[in-house]
Amino acid sequence: MTYQLIYRVDLGNAQSPFRVVAQPTSREVGWINRFLDQCCVRGLAWHTLRGYAFALMQFVRWWAIAIPRMK
């Protein structure tokens, strides 16, 4: 499974415009997006939200590769 960061402008003010989704299903990664939404409500800067989104996307990519190898 691969992960992608998307930017959506059609969301409300209480949601982060940056969303991490799993491909090919385009299903959102809930725990990451909830965290980004909370950061957005706290009023963090746009660049900070984007940085957090990229870092968490890289983490989940690593996690998806590392866990099966540990078994």
Secondary structure as UniProt FT lines:
FT   STRAND          2..7
FT   TURN            13..14
FT   STRAND          18..23
FT   TURN            24..26
FT   STRAND          27..28
FT   HELIX           30..42
FT   HELIX           46..70
//
